[in-house]
Structure formats: structure tokens, C-alpha cells
Amino acid sequence: MKKISIFIAMCLAATLLLANYSFDVGAYNPVDSGTSAMWSAEYFRAFDDNLDLILNIKYFQKTDNKMDQFDYTPGGGIPVTGQRLPAEITTMHFPMLAGARYNITETGLPIVPFIGGGVGFAFTWQNIFVVAANDPENPDDPLKNYPKFDDIWFWSGWVYNVNAGAAYQIGDKSQLYGKIDYMHSKLTRNTQKTDDGITRDARDMSGMGISIGLRVKF
């Protein structure tokens, strides 16, 4: 059994060492979060001279400081819209996709256009943190008295993407490339209500991205 395990491990290591990789970074603008950096790593194998089969993982993170706005009625009077202290909101998006890329190699130029796409699954975490406040002189003012709020919300769901770009040959086994990418990523929440009692059952992380990267073939 030990020899079989060692053999399988050696085969997996050889597969990884003989595989092809690409790494890129760029800007991504999801609907429900806003623009930030998207990092991507890709494992691919050439099916023929034009077609690559791909496994791809991406990572997006954005931190915002936003005012937590709410309505209240002081002393039974006129309703007032108030704002608490800034809430720190960190969003992390982690898609994993399998797909293909078609390289248009018949141009005779060092620049190789390509189109591609894939389908997969994504996870999104969002951490919300609001610092507590206490004002002994105004104990009934909800703008000045509220507990600390610290919660993590989680969404998941199927995603797909399409992209197009061009690669420039810089060596026998390496290329620089740039691409534009659209990813459809409408996710659902794993529970119906957060600790504050507010239902947030969907999050749209779909958006457009642009990136540059390095592709290495072994």
C-alpha cells in the first residue's frame, strides 16, 4: 500500500511539473462590491495546437468603510434618519472554474489572439464590523449608544465566465498576455437571516475585469 501511495504521489508530481501555468492580476468590478484587484492562477494542458483545457482559480478582496444608516424616532417624535460610526466591510470572492481556451495561431505573427470561457463554483465571504459606542450623557440616543457588531456572511453558487485577449511570445516557453473577462456570479446566501435579523439572500458578484499576466509552458 505504501509503494502504491508513493507511486501515485510521484505521478501527480510529474503531472504538475510537466504542466503549463499562467498567473495574472488586474481590476475587477462586481455589481455589489465595487472595483478592486483580482488575482488569478491557471493550470492548463494543450489538447492540440489551438485548444487548451483549463483549471482556474481567482481571488478578489475589497475593504470599505461605510456608514451604517438607519431610521429611528426620538422620544416618539418625528422620524429621523441617522448614521452610526463607520462600518468596516471586507468582501472576499473566490471562484473556481474549469473551461477551455481557443488560440488563433494561424496569424503568422508573434501575437496570438484567443477566446475562452468556463463554468464553476464560487464562494463569497463578507465580514462586517462596527465599533460599539456608549454615551452616558445621552443614554436614550441610538446614534450614540449601540453594541459592537461583528458578523460574517457567506454566499455560494455556480458561475461562468467568457474572455478574450492576446498573448505575445517572449520566449520558447513563455508568453505575456492581456485579456478582458466577464464573469456571471449571482450567489445565494447559506442562511436566510443574519444576526441583525436582516435577510440578505442573494449577492451579485458579476462583473467585467481586465488583466495582464505571464503564461509558462513546460
RAQUIUR-V734550 format. One line per field, one symbol per residue. phi: phi as a letter, one per 20 degrees, with the letter a starting at -180 (. if undefined). Layout:
phi: ???
//
This chain:
phi: .ffffffffffffffffeedcbcbbadccfgecofbfcdbccdbcfebfdddecdcccbcbbdcdceeebdbcflmefgcedcefgeedddcccecccabcdeeeefmdfedfbcaracaccccdcddccffcbcgfcfeeffdbaffcbbddccbrfcbbcbbabddfdafcccebcbdbdcebeddefcfcefenefcebbddfrdbcbcacdcdd
//
